[in-house]
Amino acid sequence: MPPATSDSAALERLPSDIRVHVVGAGPVGLLLTALLQSLEGVSVRLYEKRREYTRTRMVTLAPYLVADSVESYGADAIDGDSVGAIFDPPELEQGLAFRQSMPADLSAMLKSWALGFCPLNSIERSLSDLIDARERNGVQRAGAVMTVEDAMAMLQPGDVLIDSTGSRSLLRDHLVPASSAEGEGANTLKVRLEYVIVITFLYGQKYDCNEYCKYAKNIENPHYKFIPMVHRTHYDGSVSHVTGIVNISADEYEAMPTRFDSKWLRDNFPGVAESMDRFIGKIKEETEGEILGELEIVRIPLDLYRARNATSRQWLAAGSNGHPFAATPVFLAGDSAIGSPYFQSISLGFECAMYLAGLIAQRELPVEEMLDRYELYSYKQWLRVYMRSKTIKHNKDLFESLDDPLAMLEKLHIY
Ligand SMILES: Cc1cc2nc3c(=O)[nH]c(=O)nc-3n(C[C@H](O)[C@H](O)[C@H](O)COP(=O)(O)OP(=O)(O)OC[C@H]3O[C@@H](n4cnc5c(N)ncnc54)[C@H](O)[C@@H]3O)c2cc1C
């Protein structure tokens, strides 16, 4: 039985002075903290288990994150139309207005990250330093691994709890009341798109790729096409950071270790390695450069997932039953709530974080409505990313059949 709060009556409205617990200080938890820190009457407790920010992978943020008009928000080759279909113009305008009211220090950071590539840990460090440096601090930090029990036990009446602990969310599967439904997967919808190996390397020349180049360099690869990220190849003036994926079967995935090098791949999966080497060989021919250091290879399933409930709305609806989540608004943010492959999740998490901070700022809103609005917004973001990811996956499937018209026709559904 979970511990009961001292007052387990559901909150009707947030009090004028509130304490927000943010569990997980990755990019999304940090942005949320920085946004909440600027609000009157809000104090934040930020919990993080890592001691240092060490993730150096290069990430890119979506331009819509810093859009200044409804038109530029929807200007995306893949899902611009979906944005128009899913969101109503006043909704988008409200989001833009929130962006424009953001503190200047934060807004300048977002704009600089959206210009190009940035190491993940430099986003994390900049946000973390900004929070610490602000005059009105209002943020208490705790370095600890939070458990579900800890999270429940620390809640006082009037608190808000935000779980931004990433894809293995601490609380996602605890947001549904039926005790039989609690447990792994109880509140998670998962769509497995495919299994891939992700190959990253540094290259000593400028190199970029588009769809034509992907095709030309894969002509002799009937299977295991090497697919580098378009517009995701970062050149820092002397070195290109290249990332590519190769689709593999579920059996191949099972037979691989989590992480390995190119020698292991050549020894154990020569067919996959040949395709990769052929592609890289063509890059070298074209640009006369060399790989710097070793290739890094990881195998991952590409999953698209969402929390069916991104808040504690179900607990609140179940009425006063002694469970702490029946009395406390709980929200999932970032990878905790929605995850998508093909690398766009930070922007999605930042979008939801801005929306959530905007809701918490409206202290006159009934809590129930706050939860409903957040659920609806998360659902719309989910629809958008679901459609986007399925389109990318479908395009990728077609690309992989380009040399086999019959296989390609089987994948087309026209009328
Ligand atoms: C190879 C690769 C490339 C990527 N490239 C991009 C890209 O270009 N663009 C993009 O948008 N996204 C990209 N992503 C995805 C992106 O990294 C994630 O979407 C993002 O990190 C999610 O942020 P988050 O804050 O929600 O969660 P996380 O970054 O996972 O942060 C969660 C935090 O919570 C902490 N935590 C977890 N559990 C607990 C606990 N019990 N107690 C205390 N603390 C806890 C963790 O230590 C961590 O700091 C990429 C991912 C990968 C793997």
The ligand as a MOL file (V3000), in Angstrom:
LIG
                    3D

  0  0  0     0  0            999 V3000
M  V30 BEGIN CTAB
M  V30 COUNTS 53 58 0 0 0
M  V30 BEGIN ATOM
M  V30 1 C 22.4380 8.4790 -30.3570 0
M  V30 2 C 21.3380 9.4280 -30.0020 0
M  V30 3 C 21.2230 10.6380 -30.7040 0
M  V30 4 C 20.1830 11.5320 -30.4120 0
M  V30 5 N 20.0780 12.6810 -31.1420 0
M  V30 6 C 19.0640 13.5350 -30.8850 0
M  V30 7 C 18.9130 14.7420 -31.6440 0
M  V30 8 O 19.6960 15.0610 -32.5310 0
M  V30 9 N 17.8550 15.5460 -31.3550 0
M  V30 10 C 16.9500 15.2360 -30.3730 0
M  V30 11 O 16.0060 15.9850 -30.1710 0
M  V30 12 N 17.0880 14.1200 -29.6290 0
M  V30 13 C 18.1130 13.2560 -29.8640 0
M  V30 14 N 18.2210 12.1250 -29.1260 0
M  V30 15 C 17.2480 11.8670 -28.0310 0
M  V30 16 C 17.5690 12.7410 -26.8040 0
M  V30 17 O 18.8700 12.4900 -26.3300 0
M  V30 18 C 16.5360 12.4730 -25.6870 0
M  V30 19 O 15.2590 12.6710 -26.2480 0
M  V30 20 C 16.7080 13.4580 -24.5040 0
M  V30 21 O 17.9320 13.2490 -23.8630 0
M  V30 22 C 15.5530 13.2740 -23.5460 0
M  V30 23 O 15.6560 14.2270 -22.5240 0
M  V30 24 P 14.9530 14.0000 -21.0990 0
M  V30 25 O 15.4050 15.1280 -20.2560 0
M  V30 26 O 13.5150 13.7640 -21.2930 0
M  V30 27 O 15.5250 12.6090 -20.5680 0
M  V30 28 P 17.0400 12.1770 -20.2890 0
M  V30 29 O 17.9950 12.9030 -21.1540 0
M  V30 30 O 17.0470 10.6970 -20.3430 0
M  V30 31 O 17.2910 12.6670 -18.7980 0
M  V30 32 C 16.6870 12.0240 -17.6990 0
M  V30 33 C 17.4720 12.4100 -16.4430 0
M  V30 34 O 16.8420 11.8380 -15.3070 0
M  V30 35 C 17.8230 11.2650 -14.4620 0
M  V30 36 N 17.1700 10.1830 -13.7070 0
M  V30 37 C 16.6230 9.0560 -14.2270 0
M  V30 38 N 16.0850 8.3000 -13.2470 0
M  V30 39 C 16.3080 8.9660 -12.0990 0
M  V30 40 C 15.9920 8.6790 -10.7210 0
M  V30 41 N 15.3420 7.5660 -10.3800 0
M  V30 42 N 16.3790 9.5570 -9.7740 0
M  V30 43 C 17.0580 10.7040 -10.1190 0
M  V30 44 N 17.3780 11.0130 -11.4060 0
M  V30 45 C 16.9990 10.1670 -12.3690 0
M  V30 46 C 18.8950 10.7800 -15.4300 0
M  V30 47 O 20.1410 10.6220 -14.8000 0
M  V30 48 C 18.8990 11.8940 -16.4830 0
M  V30 49 O 19.7480 12.9450 -16.1510 0
M  V30 50 C 19.2470 11.2190 -29.3930 0
M  V30 51 C 19.3620 10.0270 -28.6560 0
M  V30 52 C 20.3900 9.1360 -28.9650 0
M  V30 53 C 20.4870 7.8500 -28.1690 0
M  V30 END ATOM
M  V30 BEGIN BOND
M  V30 1 1 1 2
M  V30 2 1 2 3
M  V30 3 2 2 52
M  V30 4 2 3 4
M  V30 5 1 4 5
M  V30 6 1 4 50
M  V30 7 2 5 6
M  V30 8 1 6 7
M  V30 9 1 6 13
M  V30 10 2 7 8
M  V30 11 1 7 9
M  V30 12 1 9 10
M  V30 13 2 10 11
M  V30 14 1 10 12
M  V30 15 2 12 13
M  V30 16 1 13 14
M  V30 17 1 14 15
M  V30 18 1 14 50
M  V30 19 1 15 16
M  V30 20 1 16 17
M  V30 21 1 16 18
M  V30 22 1 18 19
M  V30 23 1 18 20
M  V30 24 1 20 21
M  V30 25 1 20 22
M  V30 26 1 22 23
M  V30 27 1 23 24
M  V30 28 2 24 25
M  V30 29 1 24 26
M  V30 30 1 24 27
M  V30 31 1 27 28
M  V30 32 2 28 29
M  V30 33 1 28 30
M  V30 34 1 28 31
M  V30 35 1 31 32
M  V30 36 1 32 33
M  V30 37 1 33 34
M  V30 38 1 33 48
M  V30 39 1 34 35
M  V30 40 1 35 36
M  V30 41 1 35 46
M  V30 42 1 36 37
M  V30 43 1 36 45
M  V30 44 2 37 38
M  V30 45 1 38 39
M  V30 46 1 39 40
M  V30 47 2 39 45
M  V30 48 1 40 41
M  V30 49 2 40 42
M  V30 50 1 42 43
M  V30 51 2 43 44
M  V30 52 1 44 45
M  V30 53 1 46 47
M  V30 54 1 46 48
M  V30 55 1 48 49
M  V30 56 2 50 51
M  V30 57 1 51 52
M  V30 58 1 52 53
M  V30 END BOND
M  V30 END CTAB
M  END
